[in-house]
């Protein structure tokens, strides 16, 4: 027997992140987007690469800074502002960029510089599934970095391995340089590696890396940086590229550095030293809150130098008596020096001269530690901040951003007098962002905050100078919020958390007046440094899945199954809804146009004849041109029928023209003033109204050629492929408005065409080998390239294998071409996706007309759609059996989503109804016919229909998903099929208090900066998945939380069958450390009808009963039915009830090692 496993959803979120220059694009400027204005002489540039990892998933992103493209509304306002201005003598017409009329008699060399608005975005480069669990990633420079200027990637794994990776120009992907394994080290052979988590750190100057191992040891991997280091190591210089590192070794800290180093908490490399220097935070004697009377302030800090050549490790700083709850250490910038230690209740700064500066954040610091505290201000005495789970990073040399576990951002300023740090100050909270798991400063002005429970964000922390008034106080920090993130509560109302843009004012820098307070004749102004924090971009994620259940959703008129998962944590918690197929809804049926063999929605410029002269309709300059007609074709009746339909006055369609014959392809031609129409035996040029302008029959002299089976149309070229694999090329002549045949003998007799829709105007240097010579012999100025606009090539083989390649511009290969060519195209194809499809093969000898009608066409149809304002997707639709959408967004890899149809015969994007998010689709559905004897599947054609995507869904994952933010997390979910409601158990936290026998509190906080401890609690919610509102709920005690719940069928006297389904809930009751944990079992019957209650008091003492009853609906909501929860039964247990289930009418529950099976009578 073999265990089979299939991962449908990869791990979500970011656990590790690093910034480096990994790909060649980070060394050069990217081309300016084609729709950017020409006056903005700003080229998009890749700032750096950000590599993130979670579990076994590794993703490489490119952080690009690019100009903001003005929106249509902004362009309209600019046009209105200039309306009514006219050119006068000496002026020329207004330029396209809106700079106004330019006076040619005046010099324009002193025009003011126009500020260019830029935005910073993530772009996915590669995604890999590794063979191992990642425990750390870092960027490193090796000696070959001096040649190519690129960094290398260092990845550590859970099984004590390190992999050195680099970017390969040949394969356009990561390749492995070396793998270093320490599985056989003595520290791992004598311990359980699963109980230890390795940490990876790299020296800021890339001189070595350190991987923590069990038993307080480091695995040190040195890297060569210069040729001189190779000479010292007596290494062979010819193997510099192959061996960029020195032999690694294991550093036993107690034996080699300090015998007191045990129980390492954290470690970090320090910048600004001539040799690698490591700061280690550890606990020689471990303790906890209950033993503070015996052991207190047990944390220590040791800073030592790593001399790799002499294998000596001198200690330069050693500090004892740090609080026992220290959990993290940070290296300060080299200009400041020292380290910052984070504890649960304070922040501690330690410099190299043993000087310590502490900033307490609550009243617990004085109660758990004897560490001397400075005098505090009234504001500090009221401060009550806890740092468990927080992360921090420096945004400049003296400003530290502290992000708590709930995402609240606090600025911490390090005050320096001379060269000595005197104190640290914390300002009020600035904003609330995502819940952090890792923070990295990726550039001088950008900070990346990764999260494992929600989206990860990229922030801009730029320093700017701001003028201030004379009477404005310079030392007081101020902040303002310009943007908000909205969250939905359980009733569908929106509330905002402060987010995104804040200003932190630092020390002022007053300019000295030159003469009487004037500088160059102007009054001198005081300025101050401002750190402006703003959100640039984010990476979507739903976080861990606590529980999930299947539900039934409605997409338009279709009922589809969906998977509801409890995801997220804290204020990012809620539900994430997954669907297998890409969610669509039908807008209207269009049976009149047919189209079983093909449909094309075309934007053709309509003309109006007046006085025998044709004029084109005026176009709205603020909107892109929409489609004006639909061309459809059917194979029946023979030899086929094609129709041209337009939109009628009331929104319906009307058939304008009918054409005999089956259409192979159609597209706008001659700058969208005509229709290029290809049928099986001819190529036509049609007027916008469908009348024929020109026809060229596909003949070889007087003999008919084989039928045309495919074509590719790209104005002014038309390429056809016949059934015998021969090709033909036609070229349009714009001046004459007609096409002509081109001799294709230079390309050979036959050619294999992969897909007729792989066409683009992608500008690449060079040309195809022989097509250029065929189009224009003797010239090299024109080329035709058959690829997708995104640089993606889709190949569908006759074996049923769909393979997608990504095209990249590459350097000249090392291997010369096998044959001498006139010209070549320097690109590389990288496979990014592959999937197998079943092929319908006709039976032997079946060549009838009926078999031709049954044949399902496999086609790849490109499209561009805008399902929501500001959101644009481009992709390919794969028709035929098992039709699919193929999409690729900026922040995820290539995705393939099923369309939800059994068979799709024809597809085309359509904007005939003034919407860029509509599609025309001719589908075939399967209807189920059931009777008492059998189930019959009847296949019938649904016909053409106009549909659209549901815009609320996110398409950045393997399954389309939709996030339902609730502001809290959930631990258990159950779906009730009878009412289509979801019963959810929320996970909350409440203040815990112990009481004596008289009901008095055993302990109360003395001051405002001392808070009660928190404990877990739960509530049971009845949620409507249609409105995503809570209809009713049941609150458990503040110290009681839900462990498990399920639907069970138990005996009851209130139904005819004698049984009824109930919801059984098992809970735990936390009574403090001095009393044992108790539990309870509660029952909630599912709504059938109201029943009477009877109980078997002999088996169930102290029993309460709940009921889910239908009540009068709330007029504030659109739901026609409303339900309430009612308690029906409660049974106290002596221990926590950890699991419940039903078994043949019995309720089975577990309490630790005890399993009980009870009979209930309700």
N, C-alpha and C positions, 0 to 999 in steps of 0.2 A: 504494500500500500504506500502510495506517495502523496504527500501533502501538497496541495496546489494553493497558490496565493496570487492574488491579483490586486495591485494597488490602483484604486480608481482616483483618489485624491492625494496628491503629494503633501508633504508637511507644509503648513502655512505659517508665514511669519519669518522673522529674522532673528537669529540667535547670535551669529557672529558676523562681523563686517570689518572691512579694511579698505583703505584708499591707496591707489598706486597708479603708475603709468604703465599699463600692461600692453595695450594695443598701439599700433603705429598711428592711429588717428589722434591720439593725445599729443602728438609731437607736431602737428600741423593744423592749419585752419581748414575747416570744412567749407564746402561751397555754400554760397548764400542761397536760401530758398528761392525758388523761381518766382513766387508771388510777393517777395519783399520789394519795397520801393527802391529805385535806383539811387535816390539821394542819400539813403542810409548806406553808406559805404562800409557796412559792418558785416563781416563774414562770421558765420556760426563757427564756434570752436569747441572742441572737446576739452573740458577742464581736466578731467581725470577719469579713471575707472573706479567703480565701487563694486567690490566682490562681496556677496552675502552668502550665508550658508545657514541651513537648518536641517538637522538630521543628516540625511545623505544627499540632499539637494544643494547644488552649487550654482549660483547665478552670477553672471558678469554683466554689469551695466556700464554704460557710457554716460557721463554727466556732461551735457552740452549746454552751452550758453548761446542763445540765438536771439535775433531781433524779433520783437512782437509784431505780428502781421496785423495791420489795422482792420477792424471789423467793418461790416457793411454799414452799420448805423453811424459809426464814426466818420466814414467816408461821406455819407449823406449830409451830416451836419457841416462838414468842411465845405462841401459843394454849395450848401445854402448860404454859408458865410460869405462866399465869393460871388454870389449871384448878383447880377446887375452891374458888375464892373466891366468896362470895355477898354480895349486897347486904343491908345491914341498914337499920334505920330511919334516915331522914335522908339516905339515899343513893339515887341513881338508877341505872338500868341502865348497864352498860359501853358506852362509845361504840365506834363501828366502828373507830376508829384504835388501840384498845388502850391508852388512857391510864389504864385502871382505873376503878373506881367513883368518882364525884365526889360529895363531901359538899356538899349544897346549903346546909348551915348554916355552912360555912366559906367564906372569901373565896378565890377562885382567882386573884387578880390577881398573886400573887407566885410563880407557877409558874416553874420554871427553863426557860430557853430550850433547845430541843432542836436539836442540831446537824443540819443537813441535809447528807446526803452527795450530792455532785454528781459528774457526769462530763462530760467535754468530748469532743464527737464531730464528725466531718466529715459534711456533707450537701451533695451535689452540687446546684448551682443551674443551671448551663448548661455545655454542652460545644460547642466550635466547631472546625471544621477551616478554618484560615486559608490564604490564597493566598500563602504565603511561609514561609521558615524563620525562626523566632523566634530572636533573639540576645539578648534582654533584655526584662524587664517590670518596671515600677516604678509605685507609686502616687503621685499628685500632686494637689495642691489648686490650684484656680484661683479666680478672683473669684466665680464662681457658687456655689462651695462655701459662701460666706457665707449664701446663701439656702436651699439644700436640705441643707446639712451633709454632703454626700456627696463622696467623693473620686473622682478620674478615673483611668483606667488608661492608662499609656503603654507602647506595645509597639514594639520595634525589630526590624527584619528584616535578613536577610543582605545584601540588595541596597541597603543604606544608605537605609532608609526608617524613618520614625517615624510611628506612628498614635496619635492621641489619641482615646480611647473614653470613653463615659459610659453610665450606666444609664438606660434610657428607661422611664418609667412607662406610656407608651402601648402599647408592644410587649412590655413585660416582658422586655427583653433588651438587649444592648449595641448601641449605635449609634455611628457614626463622627462625631466632631466635626471633625477635620481630619487630613490626611495631609501629611507633610513629607518630601520626597525630595531626596537629595543625590547622585543617580547621575551628574549632569553636573558635579559639582565637579572642579576640576583634580586633586585628590588621587586620584580614582578614574579619571579619563580616562587618566592616565599610568601606571597600575599595574594589576596583576591582582587584582581584588577577591576572587577565590576563595582567594588565599593569605593573606587577612587576615580576622580575626574581630573584628567590631565589638562594643564593650562600651557598655552604657547605664548612666548614673549620674544620680541626681536629688539636688538640694540638699535637705537635711533640712527646710528651711522652704519648699520648693516654689517657690523664686524662679526656678529655671531647671533645665534638664536638659542633659547633655552626652553626645554619641555620638562615640566614637573613630573616626577615619578613618585611612586609610593616610597615610604620610609625616608622622607625628607631628602630627596635627591633630585638633581637636574641632569638632563641629557643635553650637553652643549655641542652645538654644530657650528664650527667657525667657517667664515667665508673669506675668500681672498678679495681684496679691494684694489691692490696695486701689484705691479710686477715685482716691486721690492719685497713684498711679503712672500712671494713665491721663492725668491732667492734665499730668504731667511729660512724658509721651510725646506730648502734643498729639493724642491719639486721640479719635475721635468717641465720646462716651459712650453714644450710642444703640445702638452695636453691641457692647456689652460682652459679651452672651451669645454673639453670633456669633463674635466675635474675642477669645478670652480670653488671647491670647498676643501678644507683640511680634514683629517680624520677626526671624527666625533669621539667624545668620551663622556663618562658619567661622573658627575661631581657629587660626592657624598658630603653634604653640608656639615653634619655633626663631626665627621672625621677630618675634613679638610679646612673648614672655616671656623666654626664655633661649636663646641660640644653641647651647648645649651639650645641649639636650633632644633626644635621639634614642633610638630603640629603646625605646619606652614599654613597661614591664612591667605596670604597674597604676596606677590612679588612683582617688581617692575624694573626695567632698565632706566637709568638716568642719563639725560643728555648733557653735553658740554664737558665731558671728560676725555682725556687722551686715550684711556683704555676702557673697555667695557666695564661698567659699574652697575651693580645690582643692589636694590633695596628689598629686604625680605622682612615681612611682618609675620610673626609667629607667636605661639603660646607654649612656653615650657611646661607650665602646669595648667591643664584645662580646668575650667570651673563653670558654674551656671548660677542662676539667680538664687537657688536654695542653699548655696555654699559660699555666699559672699562674706559671711563672717569668718570663714577659714581662709579663703583664697580670693583676693580682690586685686584688681589692676595687674593682671598676669600677662598682658600683651607686651611684646618687645619688638624693637626695630633694630636691624643690623644693616649697614651699608658697607659693602666690600668691593674691592677692585678685582677684576678677572684678568690675570696675566696668563694668556694662553701659551705663550712661548716657554716661560719658566715654570708653569704650573704652580704659581703661588697666588694666594688670595688674601691680601692684607685687608684688615677691617679699618675703615676710616671714620665710621660713626656707629655708636651703639647706644640705644636709649632703652631704659627699663621703666616699669611702672605705668604703662599705658592702660587705659580702660580695657576690661576684658571683652567688651562687645565691639571692638574694632574689627571691621570686616573687609575693608578695601584700602588700597594705597594708590596714590596718583603721583606721577612725576611732574614737578613744576617746570615751566620753561627755563631754558639755560640762563636767560637774563635775570631770573629771580632766584633760581636754585632751590634745593630742598625738596621735600615731599609734603603732600597733603594726605592725611589719614582720615577716613570716614568711620565713625562709630554710630551706633544706633541713636545716640543722644547728643552728639557733638561733632565738631570738625576741628582737627588738630593740624597745625602746621609745624614741621620740624625742619630746621636748617642744618647745615653741616657742622655748625659750632655748638650743637646740642641745645640750641635755644628752641623752646616750645611755646607756641601761641595757640590757645584754645578758644573756641566759640561755642558755648553751650546753647542748645536749642530747646531745652525743656527743663523741668525741675527734677527729672530723674537722674541727671548727671551728678548732682551733689549727693544723692542718696546711694548710688552704687559704686562711687569711686572716691578715693582720697586725693585725686588730682587737683592741684590748686587752681581755683577759678578766679578770673579777674572780676573787678567790680562791674556790676551790670546796671543798665539803665532801666527805667520803668517799662519801656517797650520790650526789652529783653526778658524782664521778669515775667511778663505776660505771654511770652512766646511758648508755644506748645507744638513743636514739630518733631516728628519721628522719622528717622532716616532708614528704617528697615526697607530693603528693596530699592533704594534710590541709586541713581547714577549721576556722575558729574563729569564735566569737561571744561577746559580752559577755552575761552573765546578770545582772550588776548593775554598779555603777560601778567596782568593783575586782576582779571575778572574771571570768576568761576561761575558757571551755570550749574545749579543743583536741581535735578528733576526727580521728584518724589515718585513713589510707586503708583500714585494715582495720576501722574502726568503733570502735576503742578510745578511750574518753573520759578525758582528763586535765584536772584543774582547775589553772589558773594564777592565783595571787594576786599582785596588784600592791601592794607595800608602800609606803605613803606616810607620810613624816614631815613634819608641817606641811603644806606645799604642794608638796613635792619628792618625786618617786619615787626611792627609794633602791635597791630591788632587786625582782626577781621570783622567786617560788618555785613549783615544780611539785610537786604531791602524787602519790601513787601512782595507778595506773589505777583508775577507779571502775567502769566497766562496758564492755560491748561492744554497740554498736547497729548500725544499718545502715551500709553503706559510703556516705559522704557525697559529694554533688556540689554541694549548695548548702545553706546554713544561714541561716535568718532568724528573728529574734526578733519574733514576730508580735504579742505583747502583753507587758505587764510581767512576766508569769509563765509565758509559753508560748514554746517554741522549736520551730520546724519544721525537720526534717532531711530534705531531699529526696535521693533516690538515683536514678541512672540504671541501676543494675544489680540493684536489689531493691526491697523495700517502703520507703516513706517514712513516718517516724514523727513524731508530735506529742508533745513532752515538756512536762511542767509543772515549772518551776524556781521554786518559791515560797519566799519568805523567811518563816521562822517563828522565834519566840523560844522557847528551851528552857532550863529550869532545869538548873543543874549543881551538883555537890557542891564543897565547899571544897577538897578535896584533888585534884580532877580537873585535869589540866593543860589550860590553855585554848588554848595556841598550837598544839598538835599536831593536825593534821587527821585526822579519822577518817571512816570510811564503812562502810555496811552495805548488803547487798543482800537485798531481800525477795522478789523475783520473778526468774524465769529464763525464758529462751527455749530450747526444746529443738530440737536438730538431730539428724538421723539420719546415722549414718556409713554406709559401704558395706556393712556387715553387718546393717543394720537396727537397730543399737543406738542408744540415745539418749544424748547428752551435752549439757551445759548450758553456756551462756555467761552470765556475770554480766550482769544487765540490770535495767533498769527503775527500781528505787528505791534511791537512795543519799542520804546526808546529808553535806554539806560544812560543817564547823564553822568559822566565821570568828572575828573578834575578839569577845571577851566584853565585855559592858556591865554592870558591877557597879553595883547601886543603893546609894547611900550611906545608911547607917542614920540614922534621924532621932534616936533617943535610945537609947544603949547597944545599938546593933545591932538596934533594933526600928523598924518602920514601922507606925503605927496599931495598936500592940499586938502585931504579928506579927513574927517573925524575917525579916529581909530576905534574899532569895536572889539569888545571882548568875545572870545569864542570858547567853546568847550567841546570836548570829545563826546560823541554820541555813538553808542552801539545800537544799531537798528536791527531788530530781529523780525524777520518776515518769512513766511512759508513759501517755498518755491514749488515743491512737487511732493508726491507721496506714492508709495507702493501699496496697492491694496492687499489685504489679508484678512481672514476671518478668525484666525487663532485656533486654539485647541477645541476639539469637539468633546463635550461632556456626555451628551446623549443625543439620540436621534430617533425619529419615528417617521413613518410614511403618512402622507396626507393626500387629499384630493383637491386640486386647484382647478380653476376655470380660466382658460385663455380664450377670451371671446366667447364663442359658442361651444368650444371643445373642453371636455373634462380630461385633465392630464394628471398623472401621479407626480408628486413631488416629495422630496426628502427634506424634512424640517430638522435642523440640527441646532442644539444649544451650544453657542460659541461665545468666545470673548471672555472678558473678565472686567469687574468693576464697572465704570461708566461706559466702557466699550462693549459690555455684554449685551446679549440679545439672542435673536434667532438668525440663522442663515438658511435660506431656502434654495435647494438645488433641484434642477430639472435635467432630465437626460437629453431631451431635444432642445434646440434653440427655440425659445418661446416666441410664438407668432400668433396673430389673430387675423381673421378674415374680415375685410371691410365690405366687400361686395362680390357678387357672382357676375360673371361676364360670359354667359353661355353663347351669346350671339357671335362672338368673334372666332370661336373654335380655337385652333392652334395646337392640335395634337402632335404635329410634327415640328413645330417651331413657332416662336413669337419674338418679335423685335419691336421695341418701343424706341422711336427715333425723334430727335429734335431737328425738324426740317423747317427752314424759314419759309413762311407762307408769303405768297405774292398776291397783289391786287392789281387787276388790269383796269386802267382808266384811259379812255381814248386810244386804245390799242397799244399802250405802253404799260409794262409791268413794273410795279413798285413793291418793295418789301415792307412788311409790317414794322412799325416802330417798336423798339425793344426797350425794356426797363433797364437802365444801366446799373441799378443797384441790386439786381437779382440775376442769378445765373439762369440761363435759358432752359426752360422746361421742355419736355417732349410734346410733340404736336400730333403724332399719329402712331398707330399700332399696326404692324404688318404681321399677319398670322397665316399659317399654311397647314393643310391637312392632306393626307394621302388618299383620302376617300372623299368623293368618287374619283375613280381612276380617270386621267393620269395625275390627279391632284388638283387642289383648289387653294388659291391664296386670296386673302382679303386685306384691304386697307381700311381701317376704322379710325374715326376721329371722335372727339368729345362733343356731345350734343349740348344744347342750351341748358337742360335740366340736370346735367351731370351724367347722363347715360351715354352709351356709345352708339354711333350710327355707322353703318357700312357704306363707305364712299365708293369703293371700286372693288370689283372681283376680277381675278386674273387666273386663267387656266394654267395648271402646272404646279409642281411642288417646289417650294422655295428652299434653296440650300443655305443662303445667307443674304443678309441685307444690312446696309449701313448708310449713314449720311455721306454725301460726296460733294466735291466742288464747294468746300467751305459751307457745308450743310444747306446748299441751295437745291440739291437733287438727291434722288434715292438710287443707290447702286444695288441692283436686284440680280441675284444669281439663281438660276434654275438649273435643272438637270442637264439641259442641252444648250443653254444660251446665257449671255450676260447682257442685262438691260440697264439703261439709264432712264429713270422715270422722273417726271415732273412732281412737284409737291402734291398735286391733286391726283396722282396715279396714272396720268396719261404717259404714253411711251414717247421718249425723246430719241432713243437710239437702241438698237439691238444688234448684237454680234453673236451669230450662231457658232457653236463650237464644232466646226467641220474641218476635216482634212481634205481639202479640195471639195469634191462632191460627195465624199464618204463621211458619214457621221462618226464622230469619235465616241469612245466609251463615256458613260454618264459621269457627270461631275458628282463626286461624293463629299467634298469638303472644300472650303474656301477660306481665305483670310483677306480682309479688306482693311486697308490703312491708307486713307486718302494721301496721295493719288495713286496708290498701288492696289492691284487686285491679283491675288495668287490663288489658283484653283488646283485641285488634285482630283484626278479622275480615278475610276475604279481599277484601272490597270496600273496605278501608281505613277502615271505620267503627270507632269505639271504643265501649267500655262500661266503666263504673266501678262497682265494688261495694265497700261499706264494712262492716267487721265491727263487731258490737256485742258487746263483751266481757261485759256483764252477762248477755245472753241466750245467748251462745255461738253466734250465728247471724249471717249476712250479709244485707244488703239492697242492692237495686239503687239507683243514683243517676242522676238525670237529667243527661245530658251535652249537652243542647242548647246551653248557653252556649259550649261549645268548638267548635261547628260540627258538620257532618255527618261529615267525614272528616279524618283526620290521618295524617301519616307518622311511624311509629315507627322509630327507627334500630336499637335493640337492646333486647330485652326484659329483659336482665339488668343493665342500667345503673341500679342502684338503690343507695341509700345513705341513711343518716340523718345526713348531713353538715349541721352546723348553720351556716347562713349567714343573714345579715340579709336580710329581704325574702322574696318568694315569687314563684312563677311567675305569668305574666300572668293567665291565665283559669282555671287549675286550682284555685287557691285559692277563687275565687268559685264554682266549680262544687261544690267539696266543702262549703264552709260559706258560703253567700251572706250578705252583710251583715256579715261578720266578717273581721278580718285577723290573727287569732291563730294560725293553723295553716297549714302549707305542706307541700308534697310536692315533693321534688327528685329528679330521675332522673339521678344521676351516680355514678361509682365512689367507693369509700371513700377512695382516695388522691387524689381530685380529678382523675381521668383519664377522659376520654371516648373510647371507641372507636367509630369509624364505619366500617361496611363498605358500600360503594356497590354498586349493581347492576352497575357496570362491572367489578368485581373489585378495586377500589382500597381497601386498608385504610389508614385514616388515624387517627392517635391524637393527641388534643389534651390539653393540660394546663390545668386550670381554676385561675384565680387571682382573688382578690378585687382589684378595681381601682377607681380613682376614677371619678367621673362623666366621661364622654367629652365632647369638645368639640362633637361634632355631636349635636343633639337627636334623639330618636326620631322616625321618620317618622309615627307615629300616636300619639294621646294614649292612654295606658294608665292603668289604675287603680293598678297597682303594677308595679315592675320589680325585677329581680335584678341587682345590680351585680357581675358577674364578667366575666372575660376568658378566652378560649380561645387557647392558643398551640400551634401544631402542633409535635410533637416527633418523629414518625416516620411514614413512609408507605411502603407496599409494595404491589406489584401481584400479584394472584392470577388464575389462569385460572378462568373460569366454565364449568361444564358446562351447556350449553343444550340442552333437549330438542328433538328433531326436530319439524318442523312437522306438526301434526295428531296427534302422539303423546300421547294422553290416557288411555291404558289403565291398568289396575291395575298391570301389570308395570312401566310407566314410572314410576309413583308409587313403587314399591318400589325402583327403581334410583336414585331421586333422592337426592342427597347433601345433607344439611342443613349449612348454614354457621351456626354459633352461636358466641357469645362467652360463655364460662362463667367467672365469677370464682371464685377459690379463695384460701384461706389455708392454708399448710402449714408444718410444723416438721420439716424433715428431720434435724436434729440438735439436741441440747439447747442452748438459748440462741440458736438461729437460727430466725428466722421470715421467710418470704417471702409476699408477696401479689402476685397477678397475675391473668392471664386466659388461658384455654385456648381456642384457635381451632380448632373442629372442621371436618370436611369433608376435601376433598382438600388435600394438603400441610398437614397440621395443624401447629400451632406453639404454643409457650409464649411468652407475653408477660410479661416480668418487669421490675421496676425496683427496684434496691437503693439504699441511702443514698449509696453512694460511686461509683456509675456511672450512666450514662444508661439510657434504656429499651432493653432488649435483646429480640430475637425469636429464639428457638431452635427449629429443627425438632424434632418429637417422634420422628422415626425410623420412623413408620408411613406406609403409603401412603394409607390413608383411615381416619379416625376418625369413627364415626357418633354416639357418645354419650360423655359425659364427666361425672364428678362427683367432688369430693373426698369421701373416706369415712374415718370414724374408727370404724367398726363393730367393728374388731378392736383397739381401744384404742391406736391410733397416729394421731397428727395428721399424719403424713407419707404416708398412703396415698391412692391414687386408684383409682377404678373407670373402666375405659376399654373401650369396644366398638370393636374395630379390624378392619380388613380388610387382609390381607397378600397379597403376590404371590409365588407359588412358581414356581421355574424348573424346567422339564422339558427335559432334554437327551437327544438321540439322535444317531446318526451323520449324519442329514440336516439337522436343524434344531434350533433352540432355541425352546421354547414357553413363554410366560408364562401361567400359570394363576392367575386371581384368585379367591381364596376368603376367606370370613370366618373370622377367628380366634375371634371371639366375645368375651364379657366376661372381663376378667382384672383382678386386683388387683395394682397395681404401686407402686413407691416410687422416689424419687430415690436415686442413689448419693451419700452425703453428703460424700465426700472432695473433690468438685469445687467449684471457685470459679466463681461466676456473675457476676463483675464485669468481663466483657469480651465482645467479639463472639462468642467461642467458649468453651464450657465448658472449664476447664483445671484441672489438678491438679499441684501442685508436688512434686517428689521432691528433697528436700534431700540433697546428698551431701558438703557441706563442701569442695568443690573444683569448678573449672570444667572444661569439656570443649571440645575444638576440632573433633572429627570424630566422626560417628556412622554406623554401617552396620547394617542389619537383615538377619539371615539367615533366609530364609523356611523352610528345612528344619528348623531347630531352634527357631525363634521366639525367638532370642537377639539381643542388641544388642552389637556390638563398638564400644567407645567409646575415644577417645584423650583422656586427661586432660591438663590444662595445669597444671604445677606449677612451683615455683622451688626451686633448690638452690644451695648455696654453690659459687662458682667458684674454682678454684685452678689455677695454671700450674706445670708441672713442667719440670725441665731434662732433659738426656739421661740422667742417672743416676737419675731418678725422685724427685728432691728438690723440695720446694716452692720456687718462686722467691721468694715473699714470704709472710710470716705476720704476723698482727696482733701489735703489741707490747703492747697493753693490752686490758683487757676492754671498754672503750668504743669499740674499733675492731673492726669486723666485716668479714668477707670480702664481696666483691661477690656479687650474685645473678645467676643466669642461668636461662633457661627450660629445662625438661626435660619429658618425657612418659612416661606409662605406657599400655600397652594393656590394656583391661579387657574381660572377657567377662561381660556383665550379663544377668541374667534379668529380663524385664519383668513377670513374675508376682509375684515376691517383691522385686524391686528390690535384689538382693544381687549382689556380685561373685563369680562362680564361680571365676575364675582371672584371672591377669594376667601381663604381661611388662614388666619394668622396663628401659628403655633407659639408656644412660649418663647421668650427671648433667649432661653438657653436650650432650645430643642431644635434639631435640624433633621431633615429627611435623609435617610440612607438609601432607600429603594422604594419603588412603587410599581404596581403592575395591575392588570385587569384579571380578575378571577371570577369564576362561575360558582356560586354557592346556593344552598337551598333557601327557599323563601316560601311563605304561605300566601304571598300576595300576587302570584301569577298562576296562570292555568298550567304551565309546564312544571311548576314547582321549583324552578331555578331562575336565577337572575344574575346578570353580570355586575360586579362591584369593582371599585378601585381600592386596592389594599395598599396601605402606606406604612412602612416601617421607619421608625425614628430613633434617635438617641437623645437623651437628656443629660446635659453636662451640669454636674452639681459642684464642681470645684475639685481641687486636688485631694481634699480630705475625705470625700465621699465617692462611692462607686457610681459609675455611669449607669443610668437606667434607660429604658426604652418603652415604646408603645406601638400598638397596631391599630390603625384607623381604617374604617370602611366607608367608601362613597359609592352608592349604587348608581349605575348608569340609568339615564331617564328612559323608562318605558311608559309607565303610567303610575299614578299615585297608588301606593299599596299600604296596607295596615302593617303594624309592627308587632311581632311576637318574638320572645326570646326564650332560650333554654337556659334558665338561671343556674341550673346545675353545672353547666359546662362553661358559661361565660359570665362570671361576676363582673359588676361595674361596667356594663356595656352601654355605649352610646351609638346612635345610628345617624348617618348622614344620608342625604338624598339630593340628587341633582334634578330640580323641578323646573318646569317651564313657567315663566311668569310674564306679566305684561311687558312688552318691549319698551325700551327707553326712547322717548321721542327725539332725544338729541342725536341718535344714531339712525342710520338708514336700515338697520337690520330689522326684519319683520318678526323674528323670533328671539326670545331672550331667556336665559337660564340662570339659575342660582344653585350654589352649593349648600347642602344641609348635612350636618353631622348625624350619622345614624348609629355608630357603634365605636367604642374605644375600649381597649384592653391593655392595662398596664403590664409591663414585663419587668423582670428583675435585672435584665441586662439590655444592652443595645440590640435592636432588631436590625441586622445588617442585610438581610435578603428575604424577600417574600415571593411566593408563586402559588399557583393553583394546581391541584392534582385530583381529578375525578370527584369534584365537589368538595374537596378539602382545601383548607388553607395551610400551606407549608411555610414556616418561618424559621429563621436561624438566629441564634444568639450565641456568637462565638463558636464554640465546638458543639453546641447543642442544637439539634434540629427537632422541631415539634410539628406534628400533623394534627390539626384540630378540625372538628366538624362544627360548622356554624349553622344556626337556624335563625333566620331573620324574618 
